[in-house]
Amino acid sequence: MQARKAPDTQAVGLMLLFCLILGGQQVLLKAAADDVAPVLQIAIRSGIGAFLVWLYMRVQGERPERASGNWKPGLWVGLLFAAEYLFLGEALRFTSASRAVVFLYTAPIFAAVLLHFMLPSERMNRVQCLGTALAFGGTALAFLGNGEQSGAGDKALLGDTLALLAGAAWGATTVVIRGTRLGDISPRETLLYQLLMAFVVLSIASVVLGQTHFVASTIALGSLAFQSVVVAFAAFLIWFWLLRHYQAAPIGILSFMTPVFGVLLGAWLLHEPLEPRFVTGSLLVLTGVLLVSAQGMLRSLVRRVRRTL
């Protein structure tokens, strides 16, 4: 097996592109929401993305085998993935894209807490417990700042709650992948299960919720093209390529730029207000997530700095 490299200029550039794409997805979903409901947008993009991933797997000689039984945990992961985007799609109807992306990226905290109680080998240390406390404290502070300037009131609070539930569903998805055979198979196969289930579940949800309104405007078609080809297909291929060629821990740390891009793009393109409490809370959340997910690498960095002094 080829040894994975430390991130170089190419890796950093690709991660910047990847994070910019993911940070912008909520902004585009929100921007096109008047013409196509976010849930319907995600359903359509999931169906197109699933086809593109399946086509790519065929070209690469990969084919999911029903006899392997991978589809069983794949079904659960797909349902959780669909729940994540159902919550996110509904959240964007009531709260800003900036707020939604921050609450969505609490997912590593939920995953760490669940794994702490499920697997002895995943018990959190004191630094990670501190990070968890910071993240949840930051979440509470961000909630307190809800609607300070926009006057959105209870609807915005509902949107924030739904975005937080999306983060919890994403965290649970990580736990299922870690605890089943999906952790040992091709990530493209796992992504295929997720996209297929999201397409089926969210298509049904859009009908049940009465969100099938579709206006083929420029922003709607542009959002769907971006979501389907760039987010659900190209961005994840970039991610898998990076994980195959570079060390996972530093690549994972670079992914924390995503909510930063999401907040900045929401403020710039959608003119979303940035309340002081929300900004402070967001910084606490990101610091907490960093401590939980990257404390091992941070400790190594501190030790290296100390040796050089």
C-alpha positions as protocol buffer text, in pm:
chain_id: "A"
residue {
  index: 1
  type: MET
  ca { x: 0 y: 0 z: 0 }
}
residue {
  index: 2
  type: GLN
  ca { x: 130 y: 343 z: -94 }
}
residue {
  index: 3
  type: ALA
  ca { x: 223 y: 559 z: 206 }
}
residue {
  index: 4
  type: ARG
  ca { x: 0 y: 864 z: 246 }
}
residue {
  index: 5
  type: LYS
  ca { x: 175 y: 1201 z: 227 }
}
residue {
  index: 6
  type: ALA
  ca { x: 149 y: 1505 z: 448 }
}
residue {
  index: 7
  type: PRO
  ca { x: -63 y: 1775 z: 282 }
}
residue {
  index: 8
  type: ASP
  ca { x: 126 y: 1983 z: 27 }
}
residue {
  index: 9
  type: THR
  ca { x: 25 y: 2289 z: -176 }
}
residue {
  index: 10
  type: GLN
  ca { x: -190 y: 2079 z: -408 }
}
residue {
  index: 11
  type: ALA
  ca { x: -377 y: 1920 z: -116 }
}
residue {
  index: 12
  type: VAL
  ca { x: -438 y: 2254 z: 54 }
}
residue {
  index: 13
  type: GLY
  ca { x: -563 y: 2405 z: -273 }
}
residue {
  index: 14
  type: LEU
  ca { x: -802 y: 2115 z: -333 }
}
residue {
  index: 15
  type: MET
  ca { x: -927 y: 2131 z: 26 }
}
residue {
  index: 16
  type: LEU
  ca { x: -991 y: 2504 z: -10 }
}
residue {
  index: 17
  type: LEU
  ca { x: -1196 y: 2427 z: -322 }
}
residue {
  index: 18
  type: PHE
  ca { x: -1378 y: 2141 z: -147 }
}
residue {
  index: 19
  type: CYS
  ca { x: -1465 y: 2353 z: 157 }
}
residue {
  index: 20
  type: LEU
  ca { x: -1576 y: 2644 z: -60 }
}
residue {
  index: 21
  type: ILE
  ca { x: -1810 y: 2411 z: -251 }
}
residue {
  index: 22
  type: LEU
  ca { x: -1963 y: 2260 z: 63 }
}
residue {
  index: 23
  type: GLY
  ca { x: -1984 y: 2598 z: 234 }
}
residue {
  index: 24
  type: GLY
  ca { x: -2171 y: 2735 z: -66 }
}
residue {
  index: 25
  type: GLN
  ca { x: -2429 y: 2457 z: -95 }
}
residue {
  index: 26
  type: GLN
  ca { x: -2652 y: 2597 z: 182 }
}
residue {
  index: 27
  type: VAL
  ca { x: -2628 y: 2943 z: 28 }
}
residue {
  index: 28
  type: LEU
  ca { x: -2747 y: 2820 z: -313 }
}
residue {
  index: 29
  type: LEU
  ca { x: -3021 y: 2606 z: -160 }
}
residue {
  index: 30
  type: LYS
  ca { x: -3146 y: 2914 z: 25 }
}
residue {
  index: 31
  type: ALA
  ca { x: -3109 y: 3145 z: -276 }
}
residue {
  index: 32
  type: ALA
  ca { x: -3323 y: 2918 z: -498 }
}
residue {
  index: 33
  type: ALA
  ca { x: -3577 y: 2829 z: -227 }
}
residue {
  index: 34
  type: ASP
  ca { x: -3851 y: 3056 z: -368 }
}
residue {
  index: 35
  type: ASP
  ca { x: -3845 y: 2865 z: -698 }
}
residue {
  index: 36
  type: VAL
  ca { x: -3764 y: 2514 z: -575 }
}
residue {
  index: 37
  type: ALA
  ca { x: -3803 y: 2402 z: -213 }
}
residue {
  index: 38
  type: PRO
  ca { x: -3469 y: 2295 z: -56 }
}
residue {
  index: 39
  type: VAL
  ca { x: -3598 y: 1943 z: 15 }
}
residue {
  index: 40
  type: LEU
  ca { x: -3697 y: 1897 z: -350 }
}
residue {
  index: 41
  type: GLN
  ca { x: -3362 y: 2039 z: -463 }
}
residue {
  index: 42
  type: ILE
  ca { x: -3174 y: 1789 z: -248 }
}
residue {
  index: 43
  type: ALA
  ca { x: -3393 y: 1502 z: -370 }
}
residue {
  index: 44
  type: ILE
  ca { x: -3321 y: 1586 z: -735 }
}
residue {
  index: 45
  type: ARG
  ca { x: -2949 y: 1637 z: -675 }
}
residue {
  index: 46
  type: SER
  ca { x: -2930 y: 1306 z: -486 }
}
residue {
  index: 47
  type: GLY
  ca { x: -3086 y: 1116 z: -775 }
}
residue {
  index: 48
  type: ILE
  ca { x: -2853 y: 1271 z: -1032 }
}
residue {
  index: 49
  type: GLY
  ca { x: -2554 y: 1232 z: -799 }
}
residue {
  index: 50
  type: ALA
  ca { x: -2637 y: 864 z: -738 }
}
residue {
  index: 51
  type: PHE
  ca { x: -2645 y: 799 z: -1112 }
}
residue {
  index: 52
  type: LEU
  ca { x: -2311 y: 975 z: -1164 }
}
residue {
  index: 53
  type: VAL
  ca { x: -2148 y: 785 z: -875 }
}
residue {
  index: 54
  type: TRP
  ca { x: -2285 y: 452 z: -1007 }
}
residue {
  index: 55
  type: LEU
  ca { x: -2156 y: 537 z: -1356 }
}
residue {
  index: 56
  type: TYR
  ca { x: -1813 y: 625 z: -1215 }
}
residue {
  index: 57
  type: MET
  ca { x: -1803 y: 298 z: -1018 }
}
residue {
  index: 58
  type: ARG
  ca { x: -1883 y: 99 z: -1332 }
}
residue {
  index: 59
  type: VAL
  ca { x: -1603 y: 274 z: -1521 }
}
residue {
  index: 60
  type: GLN
  ca { x: -1367 y: 190 z: -1233 }
}
residue {
  index: 61
  type: GLY
  ca { x: -1481 y: -173 z: -1228 }
}
residue {
  index: 62
  type: GLU
  ca { x: -1664 y: -144 z: -894 }
}
residue {
  index: 63
  type: ARG
  ca { x: -2003 y: -306 z: -844 }
}
residue {
  index: 64
  type: PRO
  ca { x: -2194 y: -347 z: -515 }
}
residue {
  index: 65
  type: GLU
  ca { x: -2266 y: -716 z: -453 }
}
residue {
  index: 66
  type: ARG
  ca { x: -2601 y: -793 z: -292 }
}
residue {
  index: 67
  type: ALA
  ca { x: -2464 y: -1118 z: -147 }
}
residue {
  index: 68
  type: SER
  ca { x: -2204 y: -922 z: 55 }
}
residue {
  index: 69
  type: GLY
  ca { x: -2475 y: -787 z: 285 }
}
residue {
  index: 70
  type: ASN
  ca { x: -2332 y: -435 z: 270 }
}
residue {
  index: 71
  type: TRP
  ca { x: -2672 y: -304 z: 168 }
}
residue {
  index: 72
  type: LYS
  ca { x: -2814 y: -373 z: 516 }
}
residue {
  index: 73
  type: PRO
  ca { x: -2602 y: -119 z: 709 }
}
residue {
  index: 74
  type: GLY
  ca { x: -2609 y: 86 z: 388 }
}
residue {
  index: 75
  type: LEU
  ca { x: -2986 y: 113 z: 430 }
}
residue {
  index: 76
  type: TRP
  ca { x: -2951 y: 257 z: 780 }
}
residue {
  index: 77
  type: VAL
  ca { x: -2676 y: 496 z: 676 }
}
residue {
  index: 78
  type: GLY
  ca { x: -2888 y: 605 z: 381 }
}
residue {
  index: 79
  type: LEU
  ca { x: -3188 y: 672 z: 607 }
}
residue {
  index: 80
  type: LEU
  ca { x: -2975 y: 880 z: 843 }
}
residue {
  index: 81
  type: PHE
  ca { x: -2828 y: 1068 z: 546 }
}
residue {
  index: 82
  type: ALA
  ca { x: -3180 y: 1136 z: 419 }
}
residue {
  index: 83
  type: ALA
  ca { x: -3287 y: 1253 z: 766 }
}
residue {
  index: 84
  type: GLU
  ca { x: -2987 y: 1488 z: 781 }
}
residue {
  index: 85
  type: TYR
  ca { x: -3082 y: 1658 z: 458 }
}
residue {
  index: 86
  type: LEU
  ca { x: -3453 y: 1657 z: 534 }
}
residue {
  index: 87
  type: PHE
  ca { x: -3378 y: 1850 z: 854 }
}
residue {
  index: 88
  type: LEU
  ca { x: -3136 y: 2077 z: 670 }
}
residue {
  index: 89
  type: GLY
  ca { x: -3377 y: 2144 z: 384 }
}
residue {
  index: 90
  type: GLU
  ca { x: -3654 y: 2237 z: 627 }
}
residue {
  index: 91
  type: ALA
  ca { x: -3412 y: 2442 z: 840 }
}
residue {
  index: 92
  type: LEU
  ca { x: -3328 y: 2662 z: 541 }
}
residue {
  index: 93
  type: ARG
  ca { x: -3695 y: 2759 z: 512 }
}
residue {
  index: 94
  type: PHE
  ca { x: -3683 y: 2926 z: 852 }
}
residue {
  index: 95
  type: THR
  ca { x: -3325 y: 3028 z: 933 }
}
residue {
  index: 96
  type: SER
  ca { x: -3030 y: 3176 z: 747 }
}
residue {
  index: 97
  type: ALA
  ca { x: -2776 y: 2973 z: 552 }
}
residue {
  index: 98
  type: SER
  ca { x: -2501 y: 3110 z: 777 }
}
residue {
  index: 99
  type: ARG
  ca { x: -2665 y: 2978 z: 1091 }
}
residue {
  index: 100
  type: ALA
  ca { x: -2760 y: 2645 z: 930 }
}
residue {
  index: 101
  type: VAL
  ca { x: -2404 y: 2563 z: 824 }
}
residue {
  index: 102
  type: VAL
  ca { x: -2263 y: 2627 z: 1174 }
}
residue {
  index: 103
  type: PHE
  ca { x: -2523 y: 2410 z: 1348 }
}
residue {
  index: 104
  type: LEU
  ca { x: -2484 y: 2138 z: 1083 }
}
residue {
  index: 105
  type: TYR
  ca { x: -2111 y: 2119 z: 1154 }
}
residue {
  index: 106
  type: THR
  ca { x: -2169 y: 2022 z: 1517 }
}
residue {
  index: 107
  type: ALA
  ca { x: -2181 y: 1667 z: 1372 }
}
residue {
  index: 108
  type: PRO
  ca { x: -1832 y: 1564 z: 1498 }
}
residue {
  index: 109
  type: ILE
  ca { x: -1941 y: 1652 z: 1854 }
}
residue {
  index: 110
  type: PHE
  ca { x: -2247 y: 1428 z: 1834 }
}
residue {
  index: 111
  type: ALA
  ca { x: -2037 y: 1147 z: 1683 }
}
residue {
  index: 112
  type: ALA
  ca { x: -1773 y: 1179 z: 1956 }
}
residue {
  index: 113
  type: VAL
  ca { x: -2031 y: 1171 z: 2236 }
}
residue {
  index: 114
  type: LEU
  ca { x: -2210 y: 866 z: 2090 }
}
residue {
  index: 115
  type: LEU
  ca { x: -1884 y: 678 z: 2034 }
}
residue {
  index: 116
  type: HIS
  ca { x: -1768 y: 768 z: 2387 }
}
residue {
  index: 117
  type: PHE
  ca { x: -2057 y: 569 z: 2535 }
}
residue {
  index: 118
  type: MET
  ca { x: -2061 y: 290 z: 2275 }
}
residue {
  index: 119
  type: LEU
  ca { x: -1694 y: 196 z: 2229 }
}
residue {
  index: 120
  type: PRO
  ca { x: -1435 y: 183 z: 2511 }
}
residue {
  index: 121
  type: SER
  ca { x: -1160 y: 258 z: 2258 }
}
residue {
  index: 122
  type: GLU
  ca { x: -1335 y: 585 z: 2166 }
}
residue {
  index: 123
  type: ARG
  ca { x: -1356 y: 730 z: 2516 }
}
residue {
  index: 124
  type: MET
  ca { x: -1292 y: 1105 z: 2516 }
}
residue {
  index: 125
  type: ASN
  ca { x: -1004 y: 1247 z: 2718 }
}
residue {
  index: 126
  type: ARG
  ca { x: -1010 y: 1571 z: 2916 }
}
residue {
  index: 127
  type: VAL
  ca { x: -920 y: 1788 z: 2616 }
}
residue {
  index: 128
  type: GLN
  ca { x: -1201 y: 1637 z: 2410 }
}
residue {
  index: 129
  type: CYS
  ca { x: -1448 y: 1676 z: 2698 }
}
residue {
  index: 130
  type: LEU
  ca { x: -1348 y: 2043 z: 2717 }
}
residue {
  index: 131
  type: GLY
  ca { x: -1403 y: 2073 z: 2342 }
}
residue {
  index: 132
  type: THR
  ca { x: -1749 y: 1916 z: 2377 }
}
residue {
  index: 133
  type: ALA
  ca { x: -1840 y: 2160 z: 2653 }
}
residue {
  index: 134
  type: LEU
  ca { x: -1717 y: 2456 z: 2445 }
}
residue {
  index: 135
  type: ALA
  ca { x: -1913 y: 2341 z: 2141 }
}
residue {
  index: 136
  type: PHE
  ca { x: -2240 y: 2297 z: 2328 }
}
residue {
  index: 137
  type: GLY
  ca { x: -2185 y: 2625 z: 2515 }
}
residue {
  index: 138
  type: GLY
  ca { x: -2124 y: 2797 z: 2182 }
}
residue {
  index: 139
  type: THR
  ca { x: -2440 y: 2639 z: 2041 }
}
residue {
  index: 140
  type: ALA
  ca { x: -2642 y: 2772 z: 2333 }
}
residue {
  index: 141
  type: LEU
  ca { x: -2493 y: 3120 z: 2288 }
}
residue {
  index: 142
  type: ALA
  ca { x: -2567 y: 3114 z: 1914 }
}
residue {
  index: 143
  type: PHE
  ca { x: -2928 y: 3016 z: 1993 }
}
residue {
  index: 144
  type: LEU
  ca { x: -2956 y: 3308 z: 2236 }
}
residue {
  index: 145
  type: GLY
  ca { x: -2850 y: 3543 z: 1957 }
}
residue {
  index: 146
  type: ASN
  ca { x: -3122 y: 3415 z: 1726 }
}
residue {
  index: 147
  type: GLY
  ca { x: -3319 y: 3693 z: 1563 }
}
residue {
  index: 148
  type: GLU
  ca { x: -3145 y: 3979 z: 1748 }
}
residue {
  index: 149
  type: GLN
  ca { x: -3134 y: 4188 z: 1435 }
}
residue {
  index: 150
  type: SER
  ca { x: -3360 y: 4005 z: 1192 }
}
residue {
  index: 151
  type: GLY
  ca { x: -3663 y: 3976 z: 1421 }
}
residue {
  index: 152
  type: ALA
  ca { x: -3732 y: 3630 z: 1282 }
}
residue {
  index: 153
  type: GLY
  ca { x: -3848 y: 3504 z: 1622 }
}
residue {
  index: 154
  type: ASP
  ca { x: -3983 y: 3153 z: 1673 }
}
residue {
  index: 155
  type: LYS
  ca { x: -3947 y: 3051 z: 1308 }
}
residue {
  index: 156
  type: ALA
  ca { x: -3574 y: 3119 z: 1314 }
}
residue {
  index: 157
  type: LEU
  ca { x: -3544 y: 2924 z: 1640 }
}
residue {
  index: 158
  type: LEU
  ca { x: -3723 y: 2632 z: 1472 }
}
residue {
  index: 159
  type: GLY
  ca { x: -3482 y: 2654 z: 1178 }
}
residue {
  index: 160
  type: ASP
  ca { x: -3180 y: 2652 z: 1409 }
}
residue {
  index: 161
  type: THR
  ca { x: -3318 y: 2348 z: 1593 }
}
residue {
  index: 162
  type: LEU
  ca { x: -3373 y: 2161 z: 1267 }
}
residue {
  index: 163
  type: ALA
  ca { x: -3017 y: 2243 z: 1154 }
}
residue {
  index: 164
  type: LEU
  ca { x: -2887 y: 2109 z: 1486 }
}
residue {
  index: 165
  type: LEU
  ca { x: -3089 y: 1790 z: 1433 }
}
residue {
  index: 166
  type: ALA
  ca { x: -2927 y: 1763 z: 1089 }
}
residue {
  index: 167
  type: GLY
  ca { x: -2587 y: 1776 z: 1261 }
}
residue {
  index: 168
  type: ALA
  ca { x: -2700 y: 1504 z: 1505 }
}
residue {
  index: 169
  type: ALA
  ca { x: -2812 y: 1283 z: 1213 }
}
residue {
  index: 170
  type: TRP
  ca { x: -2477 y: 1337 z: 1040 }
}
residue {
  index: 171
  type: GLY
  ca { x: -2296 y: 1242 z: 1360 }
}
residue {
  index: 172
  type: ALA
  ca { x: -2507 y: 926 z: 1392 }
}
residue {
  index: 173
  type: THR
  ca { x: -2419 y: 840 z: 1031 }
}
residue {
  index: 174
  type: THR
  ca { x: -2049 y: 852 z: 1122 }
}
residue {
  index: 175
  type: VAL
  ca { x: -2112 y: 619 z: 1417 }
}
residue {
  index: 176
  type: VAL
  ca { x: -2295 y: 364 z: 1201 }
}
residue {
  index: 177
  type: ILE
  ca { x: -2017 y: 367 z: 940 }
}
residue {
  index: 178
  type: ARG
  ca { x: -1751 y: 325 z: 1211 }
}
residue {
  index: 179
  type: GLY
  ca { x: -1938 y: 41 z: 1381 }
}
residue {
  index: 180
  type: THR
  ca { x: -2030 y: -169 z: 1076 }
}
residue {
  index: 181
  type: ARG
  ca { x: -1869 y: -325 z: 772 }
}
residue {
  index: 182
  type: LEU
  ca { x: -1920 y: -1 z: 583 }
}
residue {
  index: 183
  type: GLY
  ca { x: -1598 y: 123 z: 740 }
}
residue {
  index: 184
  type: ASP
  ca { x: -1404 y: -133 z: 536 }
}
residue {
  index: 185
  type: ILE
  ca { x: -1563 y: -98 z: 194 }
}
residue {
  index: 186
  type: SER
  ca { x: -1518 y: 153 z: -85 }
}
residue {
  index: 187
  type: PRO
  ca { x: -1641 y: 498 z: 27 }
}
residue {
  index: 188
  type: ARG
  ca { x: -1801 y: 536 z: -315 }
}
residue {
  index: 189
  type: GLU
  ca { x: -2029 y: 240 z: -240 }
}
residue {
  index: 190
  type: THR
  ca { x: -2128 y: 399 z: 92 }
}
residue {
  index: 191
  type: LEU
  ca { x: -2195 y: 729 z: -85 }
}
residue {
  index: 192
  type: LEU
  ca { x: -2410 y: 546 z: -341 }
}
residue {
  index: 193
  type: TYR
  ca { x: -2629 y: 401 z: -63 }
}
residue {
  index: 194
  type: GLN
  ca { x: -2663 y: 745 z: 93 }
}
residue {
  index: 195
  type: LEU
  ca { x: -2757 y: 922 z: -230 }
}
residue {
  index: 196
  type: LEU
  ca { x: -3007 y: 654 z: -336 }
}
residue {
  index: 197
  type: MET
  ca { x: -3189 y: 660 z: -3 }
}
residue {
  index: 198
  type: ALA
  ca { x: -3186 y: 1040 z: 4 }
}
residue {
  index: 199
  type: PHE
  ca { x: -3341 y: 1047 z: -343 }
}
residue {
  index: 200
  type: VAL
  ca { x: -3622 y: 807 z: -246 }
}
residue {
  index: 201
  type: VAL
  ca { x: -3698 y: 946 z: 101 }
}
residue {
  index: 202
  type: LEU
  ca { x: -3674 y: 1314 z: 11 }
}
residue {
  index: 203
  type: SER
  ca { x: -3880 y: 1271 z: -306 }
}
residue {
  index: 204
  type: ILE
  ca { x: -4159 y: 1121 z: -92 }
}
residue {
  index: 205
  type: ALA
  ca { x: -4109 y: 1390 z: 174 }
}
residue {
  index: 206
  type: SER
  ca { x: -4140 y: 1672 z: -79 }
}
residue {
  index: 207
  type: VAL
  ca { x: -4479 y: 1533 z: -189 }
}
residue {
  index: 208
  type: VAL
  ca { x: -4603 y: 1477 z: 167 }
}
residue {
  index: 209
  type: LEU
  ca { x: -4491 y: 1826 z: 274 }
}
residue {
  index: 210
  type: GLY
  ca { x: -4645 y: 1983 z: -36 }
}
residue {
  index: 211
  type: GLN
  ca { x: -4309 y: 2114 z: -158 }
}
residue {
  index: 212
  type: THR
  ca { x: -4321 y: 2012 z: -522 }
}
residue {
  index: 213
  type: HIS
  ca { x: -4343 y: 2366 z: -660 }
}
residue {
  index: 214
  type: PHE
  ca { x: -4083 y: 2408 z: -935 }
}
residue {
  index: 215
  type: VAL
  ca { x: -4005 y: 2721 z: -1135 }
}
residue {
  index: 216
  type: ALA
  ca { x: -3734 y: 2666 z: -1396 }
}
residue {
  index: 217
  type: SER
  ca { x: -3562 y: 2997 z: -1329 }
}
residue {
  index: 218
  type: THR
  ca { x: -3194 y: 3062 z: -1392 }
}
residue {
  index: 219
  type: ILE
  ca { x: -3110 y: 3049 z: -1020 }
}
residue {
  index: 220
  type: ALA
  ca { x: -3310 y: 2726 z: -973 }
}
residue {
  index: 221
  type: LEU
  ca { x: -3149 y: 2544 z: -1266 }
}
residue {
  index: 222
  type: GLY
  ca { x: -2805 y: 2679 z: -1172 }
}
residue {
  index: 223
  type: SER
  ca { x: -2847 y: 2561 z: -814 }
}
residue {
  index: 224
  type: LEU
  ca { x: -2958 y: 2214 z: -923 }
}
residue {
  index: 225
  type: ALA
  ca { x: -2668 y: 2182 z: -1168 }
}
residue {
  index: 226
  type: PHE
  ca { x: -2421 y: 2289 z: -899 }
}
residue {
  index: 227
  type: GLN
  ca { x: -2574 y: 2067 z: -632 }
}
residue {
  index: 228
  type: SER
  ca { x: -2596 y: 1760 z: -857 }
}
residue {
  index: 229
  type: VAL
  ca { x: -2267 y: 1766 z: -1047 }
}
residue {
  index: 230
  type: VAL
  ca { x: -2035 y: 1971 z: -826 }
}
residue {
  index: 231
  type: VAL
  ca { x: -2153 y: 1891 z: -470 }
}
residue {
  index: 232
  type: ALA
  ca { x: -2296 y: 1538 z: -487 }
}
residue {
  index: 233
  type: PHE
  ca { x: -2039 y: 1407 z: -736 }
}
residue {
  index: 234
  type: ALA
  ca { x: -1722 y: 1608 z: -805 }
}
residue {
  index: 235
  type: ALA
  ca { x: -1667 y: 1740 z: -450 }
}
residue {
  index: 236
  type: PHE
  ca { x: -1690 y: 1395 z: -295 }
}
residue {
  index: 237
  type: LEU
  ca { x: -1455 y: 1250 z: -556 }
}
residue {
  index: 238
  type: ILE
  ca { x: -1205 y: 1521 z: -459 }
}
residue {
  index: 239
  type: TRP
  ca { x: -1252 y: 1422 z: -95 }
}
residue {
  index: 240
  type: PHE
  ca { x: -1197 y: 1051 z: -160 }
}
residue {
  index: 241
  type: TRP
  ca { x: -891 y: 1122 z: -375 }
}
residue {
  index: 242
  type: LEU
  ca { x: -740 y: 1333 z: -99 }
}
residue {
  index: 243
  type: LEU
  ca { x: -803 y: 1064 z: 164 }
}
residue {
  index: 244
  type: ARG
  ca { x: -640 y: 805 z: -62 }
}
residue {
  index: 245
  type: HIS
  ca { x: -322 y: 1007 z: -119 }
}
residue {
  index: 246
  type: TYR
  ca { x: -280 y: 1221 z: 195 }
}
residue {
  index: 247
  type: GLN
  ca { x: -284 y: 1171 z: 572 }
}
residue {
  index: 248
  type: ALA
  ca { x: -641 y: 1179 z: 698 }
}
residue {
  index: 249
  type: ALA
  ca { x: -594 y: 1382 z: 1021 }
}
residue {
  index: 250
  type: PRO
  ca { x: -456 y: 1705 z: 871 }
}
residue {
  index: 251
  type: ILE
  ca { x: -699 y: 1679 z: 581 }
}
residue {
  index: 252
  type: GLY
  ca { x: -983 y: 1650 z: 833 }
}
residue {
  index: 253
  type: ILE
  ca { x: -862 y: 1961 z: 1015 }
}
residue {
  index: 254
  type: LEU
  ca { x: -863 y: 2161 z: 691 }
}
residue {
  index: 255
  type: SER
  ca { x: -1231 y: 2064 z: 643 }
}
residue {
  index: 256
  type: PHE
  ca { x: -1322 y: 2295 z: 933 }
}
residue {
  index: 257
  type: MET
  ca { x: -1290 y: 2582 z: 687 }
}
residue {
  index: 258
  type: THR
  ca { x: -1629 y: 2479 z: 545 }
}
residue {
  index: 259
  type: PRO
  ca { x: -1856 y: 2652 z: 802 }
}
residue {
  index: 260
  type: VAL
  ca { x: -1633 y: 2960 z: 785 }
}
residue {
  index: 261
  type: PHE
  ca { x: -1689 y: 2979 z: 409 }
}
residue {
  index: 262
  type: GLY
  ca { x: -2061 y: 2914 z: 463 }
}
residue {
  index: 263
  type: VAL
  ca { x: -2097 y: 3204 z: 706 }
}
residue {
  index: 264
  type: LEU
  ca { x: -1896 y: 3444 z: 488 }
}
residue {
  index: 265
  type: LEU
  ca { x: -2082 y: 3350 z: 168 }
}
residue {
  index: 266
  type: GLY
  ca { x: -2418 y: 3385 z: 342 }
}
residue {
  index: 267
  type: ALA
  ca { x: -2328 y: 3731 z: 465 }
}
residue {
  index: 268
  type: TRP
  ca { x: -2184 y: 3836 z: 128 }
}
residue {
  index: 269
  type: LEU
  ca { x: -2427 y: 3687 z: -125 }
}
residue {
  index: 270
  type: LEU
  ca { x: -2750 y: 3676 z: 76 }
}
residue {
  index: 271
  type: HIS
  ca { x: -2679 y: 3980 z: 298 }
}
residue {
  index: 272
  type: GLU
  ca { x: -2753 y: 3773 z: 609 }
}
residue {
  index: 273
  type: PRO
  ca { x: -2693 y: 3957 z: 938 }
}
residue {
  index: 274
  type: LEU
  ca { x: -2418 y: 3832 z: 1169 }
}
residue {
  index: 275
  type: GLU
  ca { x: -2533 y: 3892 z: 1528 }
}
residue {
  index: 276
  type: PRO
  ca { x: -2248 y: 3932 z: 1782 }
}
residue {
  index: 277
  type: ARG
  ca { x: -2370 y: 3642 z: 1995 }
}
residue {
  index: 278
  type: PHE
  ca { x: -2394 y: 3418 z: 1691 }
}
residue {
  index: 279
  type: VAL
  ca { x: -2039 y: 3504 z: 1580 }
}
residue {
  index: 280
  type: THR
  ca { x: -1903 y: 3441 z: 1930 }
}
residue {
  index: 281
  type: GLY
  ca { x: -2099 y: 3119 z: 1962 }
}
residue {
  index: 282
  type: SER
  ca { x: -1981 y: 3002 z: 1621 }
}
residue {
  index: 283
  type: LEU
  ca { x: -1618 y: 3055 z: 1719 }
}
residue {
  index: 284
  type: LEU
  ca { x: -1675 y: 2849 z: 2035 }
}
residue {
  index: 285
  type: VAL
  ca { x: -1841 y: 2572 z: 1834 }
}
residue {
  index: 286
  type: LEU
  ca { x: -1555 y: 2557 z: 1582 }
}
residue {
  index: 287
  type: THR
  ca { x: -1295 y: 2562 z: 1861 }
}
residue {
  index: 288
  type: GLY
  ca { x: -1475 y: 2280 z: 2039 }
}
residue {
  index: 289
  type: VAL
  ca { x: -1503 y: 2071 z: 1722 }
}
residue {
  index: 290
  type: LEU
  ca { x: -1134 y: 2124 z: 1655 }
}
residue {
  index: 291
  type: LEU
  ca { x: -1038 y: 2012 z: 2007 }
}
residue {
  index: 292
  type: VAL
  ca { x: -1256 y: 1700 z: 1980 }
}
residue {
  index: 293
  type: SER
  ca { x: -1153 y: 1597 z: 1629 }
}
residue {
  index: 294
  type: ALA
  ca { x: -789 y: 1701 z: 1614 }
}
residue {
  index: 295
  type: GLN
  ca { x: -659 y: 1704 z: 1971 }
}
residue {
  index: 296
  type: GLY
  ca { x: -401 y: 1434 z: 1893 }
}
residue {
  index: 297
  type: MET
  ca { x: -249 y: 1636 z: 1612 }
}
residue {
  index: 298
  type: LEU
  ca { x: -266 y: 1956 z: 1816 }
}
residue {
  index: 299
  type: ARG
  ca { x: -73 y: 1789 z: 2100 }
}
residue {
  index: 300
  type: SER
  ca { x: 195 y: 1673 z: 1857 }
}
residue {
  index: 301
  type: LEU
  ca { x: 221 y: 2026 z: 1719 }
}
residue {
  index: 302
  type: VAL
  ca { x: 260 y: 2171 z: 2070 }
}
residue {
  index: 303
  type: ARG
  ca { x: 534 y: 1918 z: 2150 }
}
residue {
  index: 304
  type: ARG
  ca { x: 722 y: 2006 z: 1832 }
}
residue {
  index: 305
  type: VAL
  ca { x: 697 y: 2377 z: 1910 }
}
residue {
  index: 306
  type: ARG
  ca { x: 827 y: 2319 z: 2263 }
}
residue {
  index: 307
  type: ARG
  ca { x: 1127 y: 2124 z: 2131 }
}
residue {
  index: 308
  type: THR
  ca { x: 1220 y: 2409 z: 1901 }
}
residue {
  index: 309
  type: LEU
  ca { x: 1210 y: 2671 z: 2180 }
}
